[in-house]
Every structure is written in C-alpha cells, then in structure tokens.
Amino acid sequence: MSLRRRWFIAFGSLSFLGVLFAVQAQEATQGPALFSKQSRVKDTGELTRTGARKTAVVAAIERVKGAVVNIHSERSVAQNPSDRYSIPAAPKAMNGMGTGIIIDSRGFIVTNQHVVEDVTALRIRLVDGTTYSAVIIARNPELDLALIKIDPSGPLPVMPIGTAHDLMIGETVITIGNAFGYEHTASVGIVSATKRDVSLNQEMSYKSLIQTDACINPGNSGGPLINVHGDLVGVNVAIRAGAQGIGFAIPVDHMVKAVGEMLRKRRRTAAYDGFACRDLLQSTNDGFVRNVVIDRIDSSSPAEAAGLRNGDVIVQVGDVKVGSGIDVERGLLDARPGDSVSLVVRRKDQEKHVQLPIADLVWQKLGVQLATVRSDAVSRANRQLHGGLEVTSISSTGPAARAGLRKGDILVGLHSWETVSVDNVTYVLNHRDLASFNPVPFFILRDGQIQRGQVAVLP
C-alpha cells in the first residue's frame, strides 16, 4: 500500500466530542508504614525546604501562563443539498479552537491566521476564566499570523519575547495551549531540528520552522513555544499527521518583525514620527541579546527635530521598556498628531532622554489639511465619484502648493484610489510601493471641473 504524506495544522477539527475518563481512587494496600501520615508530612517538608519539585519548567510555565489565551471560534459552513432539486440548507455553524499570545497589556493578541480565517465570532478565555469577544486587527497570511484585539477590564500580562537564533538541538522547550479543548495544557519536549521547510499543500507552505517533539495537538495553533526561562521562542503552527512527536513552530524572530509591521500600519495611519528601527541580535556569553536600533531618520521629520540619530539603541518609549521592535510600536500606539512622547535611547554607552513630537502625516508629507465634504457636492460634477476632501489649509512651501493645489480645492483621487476619507490619503502615503509611482497623480474638483496634476510626496 502506498504511503501518503499528510499534514495537519494544529487548529484541528472545527468540532469534537469530549471523552471523559473517570478514575476511582483506591485504598493503598502496601501497609500502614509506607503511607503513614508521619511519613507524608516528612517528605513534603523536605521537598518544600529544598525546592526540588519546583523545577525550571514549573517556573517557566508560572511566568507565562497568564499571557496565554484560549480561542473559541464560530464559522458558517455551507451545506450542499443531497440532489439538484433540493432546497439549499441553511449554513451550519461550526465551532473551532486555537490559542493566542498576549503581546500588549491593552489586549492585543497574536495567533495563527488559520485560527481566525473566515470566522463569524471569536471568544477569548483568559487563564482566570474571564471571557471576551475579539475582533481581527490585521493579518499576515504568508507567515500564517494574525493580530486580534479584546477590550479587557484591566491591564493584562504580556509574553516575554526571546529569540530562536540560539536554539540548540536537544534544548528543552514547553508548549502551552488549548489542546483538543483542554485549556492551558502544558507539554514538555526538546528542539528536534531548526530551519525546517514544510509544505502542507499547494496553497500553504512554511519556511525555516522549529521542529519539536513537545506535544502539539489540534487547538494548540497560535500558542507559545517557550524555553526554560519562560521566553517565547516560537508560535506553534502545525503537526505531522500520523506521526508521533513531530510538531512545528514559527520562529519568534519572524513573528516579531511581522507583528511590528502590523502594529506600525495600524498606528501610523495618520500619526508620523519620521524614523524606522530594526531588531539587532548580538552574541554574548549568555546567548543572544536583542537590541532595537534606529535604522533611518527622515529629513525634516519629528525624529530629526527630537535629536534622534541612526544607530541609537531605543531603551524605552513612553512607559514601555523596549525589548523588541514590538515594544516600540506598543509605546507609540496611542500617540496622535500634536502629542509628544518621551524616549530613552542609548548612544555610545550614555543614555539620553528626548521628547518626540508626533506630526500629522498628511501635513508632513503633502503640506495640506483636509476635511470631508458632502458626497453630493462631488457627484454633481461626476456621478461616478463618491465623495472628496476639501483643502482647508495649505503650506505655502509644501509639496501640494508647489504642485498647484489651492485652499478650497476638493481632492477626489490620488493615483488610482478615490479619496473619500483621510484614511484613503494615508493609505497612499504609507503604500509600500509609493516610490514606484511618486510623483503621485492627483485629481481635484475646482470650479465644477475635474483637474489633474502630480505631487511629489516627501519621503
């Protein structure tokens, strides 16, 4: 019989039947001396004094368990009629399960994209049993990662971030997750291999995964793989069907970069700070140490005005201690144009405190302020248009003024996108391919006529 390779993503089946096992306690028959009360008290006391039972694994789980959440999802699945003449049945509700990792105390959670794909509802259960509804904030299908958000009643514990760069074959690792619906299940194993490329099917493949024999089961997807210090080293993602002890996790370093970009896009829709940073891992006698280094400073930007420089190591942003690029985005997440955020940076072994002003992205890049206008004010000139943005203020030396825009013009399009809201404009200004179509074609409504021009957006 031919062998077929099969893979399962650890999210598992959408519904399952629980099997309950009842175990009846029995009286010990070995004799009173072995199980006497005096003997048990003595043994317990010795273990308490020596701490022999509280191993590094126990301590690691205690450190992070509050930052692990159980995910319960609902999705609608279409039911095919039994024959062509049957009335199509109503979609069937299916339940799913997964695990998530809290990366910000305000309720931002990382999980796998396949855990939240096509769901109609998400419920998050914390370690204390509290349940919240969640919404999907951002996705990265290529890495199979997603960012979701709950609104907790108070600050939540955050997962400590480590690195997968110094993982050793045979090193002890621990998984925690919603295995088959058994919430906060912990399992211990070793790193079996690193940099594994795995193909689930023609549509889904993974690069450079961590392989482990720690138990990863359906429901573990999106949960943490941690080391004995309790530092996150991977995000559990898949198992090899039909095999024992073959599971895979996305290296945490890939997750840090992807989630940092997700938070950055969410934060910088309108706010502008003018710098970019990257995570830099440096080898030491105790393994790799992660620093976050400023990699780029835009000219005439808030970052330049604050005195930041390329190569500065970011130590703290607001009240957030920086251990990874995610922390920089967390510290700036709530900053809005007009705010000022305190930063601590290290430069040549000296710490410097600076105030980073947050600018309006549209003003900084284009030199205009925009306000929404009634859609009918635009549709009278062109029925195909759905709205626009009036130029309410303009910098005489900014890109928009140099391109010929005036106060009172109504911006109806940038490049190939309509500009119905300021978010449409910031989407273009933040577009990853902006350099390829800059100067950017624009379309304005002036004196009842559509006019076209080009504006050179500042970097």
Summary of the structure (lengths in Angstrom):
residues: 459
radius of gyration: 27.4
end to end distance: 61.6
largest distance: 101.7
contacts: 1445
relative contact order: 0.09
helix: 19%
strand: 41%
